Amino acid sequence: MTKLSVAIVGAGMGGLATAAALHRAGIAVNVYEQASKFTRLGAGIQIGCNAMKVLRGLGLEPVMRASAFYPRSWNNREYDSGEVRFDMIFGETAEGRYGAPYLLGHRGDLHSALLSAVPEQAIHLDHRMVGIEQHADRGVTLTFANGNSAEADAVVASDGVHSFVSDQLFGKDEANFTGRIAYRTVFPAALLNGYQIGDCTKWWGPDRHIVIYYVKPDRSEVYFVTSQPEPNFTVESWSALGDVNEVRKDFADFHPEVRHVLGACPSVHKWALLDRDPQSRWSQGNITLLGDACHPMTPYMAQGAAMAIEDAAVLSRCLKGVGRDGVETAFRRFEATRKPRTTRVQLSSRTNTWLKTRTDPDWVYGYDAWNEPLAELEAA
């Protein structure tokens, strides 16, 4: 049997995690990314114990521990008084319970770590997909705006919430704007002028919130992200600039710690928050969707990237040892294994109640994508 070849569309967290996991499983991979270069976005990311178990399997735990912050807890507090609603303890307690650490990092550091686990020659930048075609006898052909084309036995589309591949397979499905926007930024903690903040705090207001945490082991960088109503704003770009004075005004009645952080930050980015209902189908023949392409979610559980990273591990298990003729069944098994969990996280995140009061998080952080039983498929 010749070595299975898989084309991955999109080199975000899900695409690179999938490439790394498939490479680890002995599968030939090529990743096609529309951007001409990778940029280090000014954003933090929470790397849950469930995601860290996958990263450990990819050999990336040491680099993430070295580059990310190890928080004592995720503390949920009342927006004005600072009263504690629920203090979700992490640190050694969570690591002992769930078998892996909970880390707070810079998205750029996680992206770089995943990129390091993929062969350099497998990454193809400046490849915006403009066509995809399945063939009964020779897999899938991909065509790109730069005039190049590629063939593979199978395609994994990790091309985000506005997935070109999803549109081609299942028709265009517009995402729902939530009527809410988010501001975010990473900035040097030195700008706080010695002011001490909590390791990771979510400040819950009546109709808005802000999450603040460190993203470096030495507490040298601070990140925050907000959510607040603004029904008429629909710009989705993560790189669109916002007005820092507007953020300060929007959170003027929050706790002094919040106001101090907002007063110190030099600039912010702003984007509209969208949501989608769980997608009914993920795959067609030898093409499957993965990550935000099939289960985009609001950021309120900090599990969007984690779900894509889990997807990568499970998909690699489904494809290991499979030839081209077995790909369609493997993709159906992948979907059957993952969809109940990703749907539950999607719908739970939508409510924005995660950890607001005492919560049992075992079902989220205790999951191990390398060892979760794969779904049994009914005979066709």
C-alpha positions in Angstrom: 0.0 0.0 0.0 1.4 3.4 -1.0 1.7 6.0 1.7 -1.5 8.0 2.2 -1.2 11.7 1.1 -3.3 14.4 2.8 -3.6 18.0 1.8 -4.5 20.4 4.6 -6.2 23.7 3.8 -5.3 26.4 6.2 -2.2 26.8 8.5 -3.9 28.0 11.7 -3.9 26.1 15.0 -6.1 23.3 13.7 -4.3 22.9 10.4 -0.8 22.8 11.9 -1.9 20.5 14.7 -3.4 18.2 12.1 -0.3 18.3 10.0 1.9 17.5 13.0 -0.4 14.7 14.2 -0.6 13.1 10.7 3.1 13.4 10.2 3.6 11.7 13.6 1.3 8.9 12.3 3.4 8.3 9.2 1.1 10.1 6.8 2.4 12.4 4.0 1.1 15.9 4.5 1.1 19.2 2.7 -0.4 22.4 4.1 -1.7 25.1 1.9 -2.1 28.6 3.4 -3.4 31.7 1.7 -1.3 34.2 3.7 2.1 35.1 2.2 3.7 35.0 5.6 2.9 34.2 9.2 2.3 37.2 11.5 2.5 37.3 15.3 -0.9 38.5 16.3 -1.2 40.4 19.5 -3.4 37.9 21.3 -3.4 35.5 24.2 -4.7 32.0 24.3 -5.8 29.7 27.1 -4.3 26.2 26.6 -6.5 23.9 28.6 -5.4 20.6 30.1 -7.2 18.7 27.3 -5.3 20.6 24.6 -2.0 20.2 26.5 -2.4 16.4 26.4 -2.5 16.6 22.6 0.5 18.9 22.5 2.4 16.5 24.8 1.8 13.7 22.3 3.3 16.0 19.6 6.4 16.6 21.7 5.6 20.2 22.4 4.9 20.3 26.1 8.5 21.5 27.1 8.4 24.4 24.7 5.0 25.5 25.8 5.8 25.2 29.5 8.9 27.4 28.8 7.0 30.1 26.9 3.6 30.2 28.6 2.3 31.3 32.1 1.3 28.7 34.7 -1.7 30.3 36.5 -2.8 29.6 40.0 -6.5 29.8 38.9 -9.1 31.2 36.7 -10.8 33.6 39.1 -14.3 34.8 38.3 -15.2 38.1 40.1 -18.0 40.6 40.3 -17.3 43.5 37.9 -17.4 46.3 40.5 -17.0 44.9 44.0 -14.5 42.3 43.1 -16.5 39.7 45.0 -15.4 36.2 44.0 -18.1 34.2 42.1 -16.0 31.0 41.5 -12.3 30.5 41.7 -11.4 27.6 39.4 -8.1 26.4 40.8 -5.5 25.4 38.2 -1.7 25.0 38.9 -0.5 21.7 40.4 -4.0 20.9 41.6 -5.5 20.8 38.1 -2.4 19.2 36.6 -2.7 16.3 39.1 -6.4 15.9 38.5 -6.4 16.1 34.7 -2.9 14.8 33.9 -1.6 18.0 32.2 -1.1 21.6 33.0 -3.4 24.6 32.2 -1.3 27.3 30.5 -1.8 30.9 29.4 0.2 31.8 26.4 0.6 34.1 23.4 -1.1 32.8 20.3 2.1 33.4 18.3 4.1 31.1 20.6 1.6 28.3 20.3 1.5 28.7 16.5 5.3 28.7 16.3 5.4 25.5 18.4 3.0 23.7 16.2 4.8 24.9 13.1 8.0 23.4 14.4 6.4 20.0 14.5 5.6 20.1 10.8 8.3 19.4 8.1 9.3 22.8 6.6 8.9 21.5 3.0 5.2 20.6 3.8 4.2 24.3 4.3 3.1 26.2 1.2 2.3 29.9 1.7 0.5 32.2 -0.7 -1.9 29.4 -1.8 -5.4 30.7 -1.7 -7.7 27.9 -2.8 -10.1 28.6 -5.7 -11.2 25.1 -6.7 -11.6 21.6 -5.3 -12.6 18.5 -7.2 -13.0 14.9 -6.2 -12.2 12.0 -8.6 -13.4 8.4 -8.3 -10.0 7.0 -9.2 -7.4 9.5 -8.1 -8.3 11.4 -4.9 -8.8 15.1 -4.9 -7.4 18.0 -7.0 -6.9 21.4 -5.4 -6.4 24.6 -7.5 -5.0 27.9 -6.2 -5.2 31.5 -7.2 -1.5 31.6 -7.9 -2.0 29.1 -10.7 -0.7 26.1 -8.9 -2.6 22.9 -8.4 -2.1 19.8 -6.2 -3.4 16.3 -5.8 -3.9 14.3 -2.7 -5.7 11.1 -1.6 -7.6 13.2 1.0 -8.2 16.8 2.0 -8.7 18.2 5.5 -10.2 21.7 5.4 -9.1 23.7 8.4 -9.9 27.0 6.7 -11.9 28.8 9.4 -15.4 30.1 10.0 -15.7 31.2 6.4 -14.5 27.9 5.0 -14.2 27.9 1.2 -14.3 24.1 1.2 -17.4 24.0 3.3 -19.1 26.4 0.9 -18.2 24.1 -2.0 -19.4 20.9 -0.3 -22.5 22.0 1.4 -23.4 25.5 0.1 -22.8 28.9 1.8 -24.1 29.1 5.3 -23.8 32.6 6.7 -22.5 32.9 10.3 -24.7 34.7 12.8 -23.4 38.0 14.2 -24.1 37.9 17.9 -24.5 41.7 18.2 -21.4 41.7 20.4 -17.9 42.8 19.8 -14.5 42.1 21.4 -11.5 44.2 22.1 -8.1 42.6 22.8 -4.5 43.4 23.1 -1.1 42.2 24.5 1.1 44.8 26.0 4.2 44.9 28.3 3.4 44.5 32.0 6.0 47.2 32.7 3.3 49.7 31.6 1.4 48.8 34.8 4.2 50.5 36.7 4.4 47.9 39.4 0.6 47.4 39.9 -0.2 43.8 40.7 -3.0 42.0 38.9 -4.4 38.5 39.4 -3.0 35.6 37.4 -6.2 35.2 35.3 -9.4 37.0 36.1 -12.8 37.2 34.4 -14.7 40.2 35.6 -18.5 39.7 35.1 -20.6 42.7 34.4 -24.4 42.9 33.8 -24.0 42.9 30.0 -20.3 42.7 29.4 -17.1 41.1 30.7 -13.3 41.4 30.5 -10.7 38.6 30.9 -7.2 39.6 32.0 -4.2 37.4 32.3 -0.4 37.1 31.9 0.9 35.3 28.8 4.6 34.9 29.8 6.2 32.8 32.6 8.0 35.9 33.9 4.7 38.0 33.9 6.3 40.4 31.4 3.2 40.6 29.1 -0.4 41.1 29.9 -3.4 40.2 27.7 -7.0 41.2 27.9 -10.1 40.4 25.9 -13.6 41.8 26.3 -17.1 41.1 25.2 -19.8 43.8 25.1 -22.9 44.7 23.0 -22.4 46.7 19.8 -25.1 45.5 17.4 -24.1 47.5 14.3 -20.4 46.5 14.2 -19.7 43.6 11.8 -16.0 43.8 11.0 -14.5 40.3 11.6 -10.8 41.1 11.0 -8.6 40.2 13.9 -6.2 42.9 12.9 -8.7 45.8 12.8 -7.8 48.6 15.2 -10.2 49.8 17.8 -10.2 53.0 19.9 -8.7 52.4 23.4 -10.6 55.4 24.8 -13.9 53.7 23.8 -12.8 50.6 25.8 -12.0 52.6 28.8 -15.4 54.4 28.6 -17.2 51.0 28.2 -15.6 49.7 31.4 -15.6 52.9 33.4 -17.7 51.4 36.2 -15.6 48.3 36.6 -13.2 47.5 39.5 -10.0 49.6 39.8 -7.9 46.7 38.7 -9.7 46.6 35.4 -9.5 50.4 35.0 -5.8 50.3 35.7 -5.1 47.7 33.1 -7.2 49.6 30.5 -5.5 52.9 31.4 -2.1 51.3 30.8 -2.7 49.6 27.5 -1.5 51.6 24.5 -3.7 50.2 21.7 -6.4 47.6 21.0 -7.8 45.5 18.2 -11.6 45.1 17.7 -13.7 42.5 16.0 -17.3 41.3 15.8 -18.2 38.0 17.5 -20.0 35.5 15.4 -21.7 32.2 16.1 -23.0 29.3 14.1 -25.3 26.4 14.8 -23.6 22.9 14.8 -23.0 21.8 11.3 -25.0 18.7 10.2 -22.3 17.2 8.0 -18.5 17.5 8.1 -17.3 15.3 5.3 -18.1 14.3 1.7 -16.1 11.4 0.2 -12.4 12.0 0.9 -12.8 15.6 2.1 -13.5 16.6 5.7 -13.8 19.8 7.6 -12.0 20.4 10.9 -12.0 23.0 13.6 -13.8 26.3 13.0 -14.7 25.2 9.5 -17.2 22.8 11.0 -17.7 23.9 14.7 -17.0 27.6 15.1 -17.8 28.8 18.6 -17.9 31.9 20.8 -14.8 32.4 22.9 -16.5 32.2 26.2 -15.1 28.8 27.3 -11.6 29.4 25.8 -12.0 26.1 23.9 -12.1 27.0 20.2 -8.5 26.2 19.5 -8.5 23.3 21.9 -11.4 21.7 20.0 -9.4 21.9 16.7 -6.3 20.5 18.4 -8.3 17.6 19.8 -9.7 17.1 16.3 -6.2 16.7 15.0 -5.3 13.9 17.4 -8.5 12.0 16.8 -8.3 12.4 13.0 -4.8 11.1 13.0 -5.9 8.0 14.9 -8.8 7.4 12.4 -6.4 7.7 9.4 -3.5 5.8 10.7 -2.8 2.7 8.5 -5.6 3.6 6.1 -5.3 3.6 2.3 -7.1 5.9 -0.1 -10.1 3.6 -0.3 -10.6 3.7 3.5 -10.5 7.5 3.9 -14.2 8.1 3.5 -15.0 5.6 6.3 -12.2 7.1 8.5 -13.7 10.6 8.0 -17.1 9.3 9.0 -15.6 7.8 12.1 -13.8 11.0 12.9 -17.1 13.0 12.7 -19.0 10.4 14.7 -16.4 10.5 17.4 -16.0 14.2 17.7 -19.3 15.8 16.9 -21.1 15.0 20.2 -18.3 16.7 22.1 -17.8 19.7 19.9 -21.6 20.3 19.7 -21.8 20.3 23.5 -18.9 22.8 23.8 -20.4 25.0 21.1 -23.8 25.2 22.7 -22.3 25.5 26.3 -20.0 28.3 25.2 -22.9 30.2 23.5 -24.6 30.7 26.9 -21.5 32.6 28.4 -22.0 31.0 31.8 -18.8 28.9 32.0 -17.3 29.2 35.5 -19.6 32.1 36.3 -20.7 30.1 39.4 -19.4 26.9 40.8 -18.9 24.5 37.8 -17.8 20.9 37.3 -15.2 21.2 34.4 -14.1 17.6 34.4 -15.9 16.8 31.2 -13.9 19.5 29.4 -10.4 19.2 30.9 -10.4 15.5 31.6 -10.8 14.5 27.9 -7.8 12.8 26.3 -8.0 12.8 22.5 -5.2 10.2 22.2 -7.2 7.6 24.2 -10.8 8.5 23.7 -12.7 5.5 22.2 -13.3 5.9 18.5 -16.9 5.6 17.4 -18.2 2.3 16.1 -19.9 2.9 12.7 -23.1 1.1 11.7 -22.8 -1.0 8.6 -23.6 0.9 5.5 
